[in-house]
Amino acid sequence: MRLHKAKKVFKNLKATVSLTLVGICLIFTTKAQNSIVSKDTVKTRDLNDVIKKILKKKTDTTKIAKPPGFAILPSFGYNPSLGFVIGAKAAAGRQYGKPENTDYSIYGLEALYTSKGIITVQARHNVFTTGNKWNLQGNWQLSRFGLIDYGIGTGKGTYNSNGFIINEYPSKNGDSAFPIKFNYIRLSEKVYYKIGPHLFAGGGISLDMRSKIADEKQSDSFNTPHQRYSQYYGFNPKKYSANGLLLALQYNTREHPVRAYGGIYADVSLRFNQRWMGSTKNAIQLQYDFRKYWSLSTRNPEHVVAFWHWASYLLGGKLPYLELPSTGSDTYARSGRAYTIGRFKGPSYAYFETEYRFPITRDKLISGICFINSQSASDGLGKKIFSAWDFGTGAGLRILFQKESRSTLCIDFATGNYGSKGM
């Protein structure tokens, strides 16, 4: 039995290493100039400049201009799955060293409340100390959260002829959709130390704890996918945890962490969920995040082609159902535009996206993007990862909010399989 498990782990690791080698080849076959973008020669205007012009407020040229370090925006809306939504998103940034040798540090905070009892507060940070000696990455979340579940795997689904997605939640739930609400605590922190040019090594912990799980369509006469999975693998369907240690390696040549014009970001980590840390079951995962940016113009570097590959592979053990890697389970919940969070999931999951970014107005106040993405997941019952795919495509607008931090207001429209479409 142990030999069989060892062979299975080796087989999964072999497939994962092959894909990782593709990313490594991209790293070393790309010319170095992509990591150093030419100075932008186009005069840029952001929303702050527009507001100042409307208010006829003049800038005091006798004072030394300091880049703004804080921005806050409200968010509100309505859809039948959540009810009325009100909240706010705040972003802050700071330069802790010289820009020539220290990356820009960013902080984010988001709070959301809905009339149907969903409340969430999430804080993220990516901090670089002077000279990039240390890099700290964190993701902390406290929520009474909800999502719409559709089962495990890709390549299958119910056609949603009247469905529409607003802010990653469907406006109409079909018969094959299973709403789930739960209390969620996430504490994730990684610390990296610089060991070479653009290369960091480190580790950390990740605690993911879910309780008071309410599977709204579960009944005495019907078991939902979440209930069936939990019973089959021995999880309490009302509460479980996935708590583990992380070992990580990072390669980073991006010239900006928010909206890069060139360079590479690659992060590979091993996660070891351990019962002695409070995890319901032991598990080993290989996870990586690879991003490559090509600037197409030296005069106006905002013409960018960006490639993103995010993946998580289960090498051994078992994961709780809501901890399975899925659409939107990356740090910033950006994967899988055209689909709801958690739409596709599996023990092993891979996501690919290519995006073209381009300025629309001459001053870059308004820009556009178009993108295509694909995702694949195993189902733990014989269907392997990469044997079935689901795709999404779309376009969007960006309004430059702060030119110093490159933060933007975003709106996207996307379509996918099974009639999925949303904004």
C-alpha positions, 0 to 999 in steps of 0.5 A, spaced: 500 500 500 505 504 501 509 503 495 502 504 491 502 511 494 509 512 493 508 511 486 502 515 485 506 521 489 512 520 484 507 520 478 504 526 480 510 530 481 513 528 475 507 531 471 508 537 475 515 538 474 514 537 467 510 543 467 514 547 471 520 546 466 516 549 461 516 556 466 523 555 467 525 555 460 521 561 459 525 564 464 532 563 461 530 564 454 527 571 455 532 577 454 533 581 460 531 587 457 524 585 459 526 586 467 528 594 465 522 598 462 524 604 458 522 611 461 515 612 460 515 618 455 508 619 455 505 624 460 500 621 464 493 623 467 489 620 473 483 621 476 486 625 482 488 630 476 481 630 473 478 632 480 483 637 481 481 640 474 474 640 475 475 643 482 480 648 479 485 646 484 492 648 482 498 644 484 503 648 489 509 647 485 514 650 491 513 643 495 516 637 493 511 632 490 510 626 494 507 620 492 500 618 495 500 612 499 493 611 501 487 610 496 480 608 498 474 606 494 466 604 496 463 598 493 456 597 493 451 593 489 445 588 489 444 581 486 439 575 489 445 571 491 447 576 496 442 581 497 444 588 498 452 589 498 456 595 501 463 595 503 470 599 501 476 597 499 483 601 501 490 600 498 496 603 500 503 603 498 510 605 500 517 605 498 522 602 504 528 603 500 531 606 493 527 605 487 533 602 484 534 596 488 528 596 492 521 594 490 514 598 491 511 595 498 503 594 497 498 593 502 490 592 501 484 592 506 477 590 504 470 589 508 464 587 505 457 586 508 450 584 505 443 584 507 443 576 507 448 576 512 455 575 509 460 579 512 468 579 510 474 583 512 480 581 508 487 584 509 493 583 504 500 585 504 507 584 500 512 588 503 520 589 501 525 591 506 531 596 504 535 593 498 529 587 497 533 583 503 526 581 506 520 580 503 513 579 507 507 576 504 501 575 508 493 574 506 489 574 513 481 574 512 475 573 517 468 572 514 461 569 514 462 567 507 458 564 502 459 561 495 455 557 489 458 550 489 457 546 482 461 540 484 468 537 482 472 537 476 472 541 469 469 539 462 462 538 465 456 543 467 449 545 466 447 550 461 445 557 464 441 560 459 438 565 463 444 566 468 448 572 469 454 573 474 455 580 477 461 581 482 463 573 481 456 571 484 450 568 479 444 573 479 440 566 478 441 559 481 440 553 477 438 546 479 445 544 479 448 550 483 449 549 491 449 555 495 454 554 501 455 559 507 460 558 512 465 561 517 472 562 515 478 564 518 485 564 514 491 566 516 497 566 511 504 569 512 510 567 508 517 570 509 523 570 504 530 572 504 534 574 498 539 569 496 541 572 490 539 577 484 532 577 484 532 570 488 528 569 494 528 563 499 523 562 505 517 559 508 511 560 513 504 558 515 497 557 512 491 556 517 485 555 513 479 554 518 472 553 516 466 552 521 458 552 521 458 550 514 451 551 512 449 546 505 443 550 504 440 544 499 442 538 503 436 534 506 434 527 509 433 525 501 438 529 498 446 529 499 449 535 495 456 534 492 459 537 499 456 532 503 458 526 499 465 528 498 465 529 506 462 523 508 467 519 503 473 522 505 471 522 512 470 529 514 465 532 518 461 536 513 460 542 519 467 544 520 474 542 518 481 545 517 487 545 513 493 548 517 500 547 514 507 549 513 510 552 507 517 552 504 517 557 498 522 559 492 521 566 489 524 569 482 522 576 481 524 581 476 518 585 475 519 593 475 512 594 479 508 589 483 501 592 482 501 593 474 508 591 471 510 593 464 515 587 464 519 582 467 517 575 471 514 573 477 515 566 479 513 563 486 513 555 487 511 552 494 510 546 498 505 546 503 504 540 508 498 540 512 499 537 519 494 534 524 499 537 530 497 544 527 490 543 527 489 540 520 483 535 520 487 531 515 495 531 513 496 533 506 502 535 501 501 540 495 505 543 490 503 550 488 506 555 484 504 562 481 508 564 474 507 571 471 511 574 465 510 581 462 512 583 455 512 591 454 511 592 446 513 599 446 519 603 449 515 610 448 509 607 451 510 601 455 503 600 458 502 596 451 503 589 455 502 582 453 501 578 460 501 571 461 499 567 468 499 560 470 497 558 477 496 551 479 496 547 485 497 539 485 495 534 491 501 530 492 499 526 498 493 526 503 486 529 503 483 536 502 477 538 505 472 540 500 472 547 500 479 547 501 480 544 494 484 549 489 479 552 485 476 558 480 478 564 484 482 561 490 489 565 488 491 570 493 487 576 489 481 571 487 482 574 480 482 567 476 477 565 472 473 571 469 467 569 466 465 564 472 463 564 479 468 563 485 469 556 486 466 554 479 471 549 478 475 545 483 479 539 484 484 535 488 489 538 482 487 544 479 491 549 473 489 555 470 492 559 464 491 566 462 493 571 457 492 578 457 493 584 452 493 591 455 493 597 451 492 605 453 485 608 450 486 615 451 493 619 450 494 621 457 493 613 459 487 615 464 483 610 460 486 604 458 483 597 455 484 590 456 482 583 452 483 576 455 482 569 454 483 564 460 482 556 461 482 552 467 482 544 468 481 540 474 481 533 476 475 530 480 479 524 484 474 519 481 479 517 475 478 524 471 486 526 471 488 534 470 488 536 463 483 531 460 478 536 460 478 544 460 473 550 461 475 557 457 473 564 458 474 570 454 472 577 455 474 585 455 475 590 460 476 598 461 481 601 466 481 608 469 487 610 472 486 612 479 493 613 482 499 614 477 504 613 482 502 606 485 499 605 478 492 603 481 486 602 477 478 602 477 477 596 473 470 593 470 470 587 465 465 583 461 467 576 460 463 569 457 465 562 458 462 555 457 455 553 459 452 560 458 456 563 463 457 570 462 458 576 467 461 583 469 
